[in-house]
Amino acid sequence: MTVDGPRSTAPDVVDVVALGESMVTFLPSVPGRLADVPSFERAIGGAESNVACVLAAAGHSVRWAGRVGADGFGDHLVEAIGAYGVDVSAVRRDPARPTGVYFRTAGDRATDAHEVAYYRAGSAASAMSVDTMDLDAVRSGRVLHLSGITPALSVGCLGLTRELTARRPGRPLVSFDVNHRPGLWRDAGHGHGPEVLLELARGADLVFVGDDEARDAWGLDGPEAVRAALPEPEVLVVKQGATGATAFHGDHVTSVPALHVDVVAAVGAGDAFAAGFLSATLREKPVRERLRHGHLWAAAALTVPGDLATPPARDHADRLAALDDAAWGRLRLGPGWTHAEEGADEEVRTP
């Protein structure tokens, strides 16, 4: 691993390269306001590295590309992400900028009581650019996974994301999760977030976007309206929360209802859904099964306390994804469901 700049050796080809900022996350020891929490537990967070870790845990070859500080928090991120089996050789260490960190409360992120305090301005990741990243390593996957968080971090990060989403022969399949974060764009000062995200999504081959994001960012209501605004991606996946998800692929439209899930914590589901869909895409599953794998991997995240969950075993997920519509509709998944023994039917029960 080099300290700052790109390397020159040709990297091995992997299933997926995920590029983006990862941060050290501090999770509260007890519920309550950040001002009242006496201590925190250290973890890792970052949309793209989350996808990388889950895919690696499922047996895919994955490389994470990013920048962290030449500090203890950077050491922790590289070691923790690498422990999932992710190749971290494309991570750059920045001697002048710190690793980003953030703190959050224990409450549901969807409530007004939830607090998040980010300390990422001027982070090492914000120095990602065409000049500071090894583009050969970044493009060395069958799939390159990006998100709309990266271009909000700096002018250099925006330029890098534009370079990677530019349509050119020989590029990997480009996956783009819109991940609209209005707060990041308000502080960015280098573009209007919704317009930039629409531009970048149009350059991708596979796009993930929540219907709530599309409504808030672009004023688009419903999957068909999103597709009309984004006709370029070969596959467009519109996530509809508890309703389900709709995929547009060529002239075809496929919708799959969401599962009934006994939610433990509503965090990490979006990244897990993207990872599940990508895993099934790499294995050339039909689009309906790709959506079902997305829902199953999201359910794994929803039924554990943290952001990252071990995905279901491949055979187990394949068996559930192949259920008929009636059996799929009867599934209800709760904590521990991913550990069910092969062939058991205990996870199939009426809600």
Secondary structure as the mmCIF struct_conf table of DSSP 4:
data_model
#
loop_
_struct_conf.conf_type_id
_struct_conf.id
_struct_conf.beg_label_comp_id
_struct_conf.beg_label_asym_id
_struct_conf.beg_label_seq_id
_struct_conf.end_label_comp_id
_struct_conf.end_label_asym_id
_struct_conf.end_label_seq_id
BEND BEND1 VAL A 3 GLY A 5
BEND BEND2 THR A 9 THR A 9
HELX_LH_PP_P HELX_LH_PP_P1 ALA A 10 VAL A 13
STRN STRN1 VAL A 14 LEU A 19
BEND BEND3 GLY A 20 GLY A 20
STRN STRN2 MET A 23 PRO A 28
BEND BEND4 SER A 29 GLY A 32
TURN_TY1_P TURN_TY1_P1 LEU A 34 ASP A 36
STRN STRN3 PHE A 40 GLY A 45
HELX_RH_AL_P HELX_RH_AL_P1 ALA A 47 ALA A 57
TURN_TY1_P TURN_TY1_P2 ALA A 58 GLY A 59
STRN STRN4 VAL A 62 GLY A 69
BEND BEND5 ALA A 70 ASP A 71
HELX_RH_AL_P HELX_RH_AL_P2 GLY A 72 ALA A 83
TURN_TY1_P TURN_TY1_P3 TYR A 84 GLY A 85
STRN STRN5 ASP A 87 ASP A 87
TURN_TY1_P TURN_TY1_P4 SER A 89 ALA A 90
STRN STRN6 VAL A 91 ASP A 94
BEND BEND6 PRO A 95 ARG A 97
HELX_LH_PP_P HELX_LH_PP_P2 PRO A 98 GLY A 100
STRN STRN7 VAL A 101 ARG A 104
BEND BEND7 ALA A 106 GLY A 107
TURN_TY1_P TURN_TY1_P5 ARG A 109 ALA A 110
BEND BEND8 THR A 111 THR A 111
TURN_TY1_P TURN_TY1_P6 ASP A 112 ALA A 113
STRN STRN8 VAL A 116 TYR A 119
TURN_TY1_P TURN_TY1_P7 ALA A 121 GLY A 122
HELX_RH_3T_P HELX_RH_3T_P1 ALA A 124 ALA A 127
TURN_TY1_P TURN_TY1_P8 VAL A 130 THR A 132
BEND BEND9 MET A 133 MET A 133
HELX_RH_AL_P HELX_RH_AL_P3 LEU A 135 VAL A 138
TURN_TY1_P TURN_TY1_P9 ARG A 139 ARG A 139
STRN STRN9 GLY A 141 SER A 147
TURN_TY1_P TURN_TY1_P10 GLY A 148 ILE A 149
HELX_RH_3T_P HELX_RH_3T_P2 THR A 150 ALA A 152
TURN_TY1_P TURN_TY1_P11 LEU A 153 LEU A 153
HELX_RH_AL_P HELX_RH_AL_P4 VAL A 155 THR A 165
BEND BEND10 ALA A 166 ALA A 166
TURN_TY1_P TURN_TY1_P12 PRO A 169 GLY A 170
HELX_LH_PP_P HELX_LH_PP_P3 ARG A 171 PRO A 172
STRN STRN10 LEU A 173 ASP A 177
HELX_RH_AL_P HELX_RH_AL_P5 PRO A 182 ALA A 188
BEND BEND11 HIS A 190 GLY A 191
HELX_RH_AL_P HELX_RH_AL_P6 GLY A 193 ARG A 202
TURN_TY1_P TURN_TY1_P13 GLY A 203 GLY A 203
BEND BEND12 ASP A 205 ASP A 205
STRN STRN11 LEU A 206 GLY A 210
HELX_RH_AL_P HELX_RH_AL_P7 ASP A 211 TRP A 218
BEND BEND13 GLY A 222 GLY A 222
HELX_RH_AL_P HELX_RH_AL_P8 PRO A 223 ALA A 229
BEND BEND14 GLU A 232 GLU A 234
STRN STRN12 VAL A 235 LYS A 239
TURN_TY1_P TURN_TY1_P14 GLY A 241 ALA A 242
BEND BEND15 THR A 243 THR A 243
STRN STRN13 GLY A 244 HIS A 249
TURN_TY1_P TURN_TY1_P15 GLY A 250 ASP A 251
STRN STRN14 HIS A 252 PRO A 257
HELX_LH_PP_P HELX_LH_PP_P4 ALA A 258 LEU A 259
STRN STRN15 HIS A 260 VAL A 261
BEND BEND16 VAL A 264 VAL A 264
BEND BEND17 GLY A 268 GLY A 268
HELX_RH_AL_P HELX_RH_AL_P9 ALA A 269 LEU A 282
TURN_TY1_P TURN_TY1_P16 ARG A 283 GLU A 284
HELX_RH_AL_P HELX_RH_AL_P10 VAL A 287 LEU A 302
TURN_TY1_P TURN_TY1_P17 THR A 303 THR A 303
BEND BEND18 VAL A 304 ASP A 307
HELX_LH_PP_P HELX_LH_PP_P5 THR A 310 ALA A 313
HELX_RH_AL_P HELX_RH_AL_P11 ARG A 314 ALA A 321
TURN_TY1_P TURN_TY1_P18 ALA A 322 ALA A 322
BEND BEND19 LEU A 323 LEU A 323
HELX_RH_AL_P HELX_RH_AL_P12 ASP A 325 ARG A 330
STRN STRN16 LEU A 331 LEU A 331
STRN STRN17 ARG A 332 LEU A 333
TURN_TY1_P TURN_TY1_P19 PRO A 335 GLY A 336
HELX_RH_3T_P HELX_RH_3T_P3 TRP A 337 HIS A 339
HELX_LH_PP_P HELX_LH_PP_P6 ALA A 340 GLU A 341
TURN_TY1_P TURN_TY1_P20 GLU A 342 GLY A 343
TURN_TY1_P TURN_TY1_P21 GLU A 346 GLU A 347
STRN STRN18 VAL A 348 VAL A 348
#
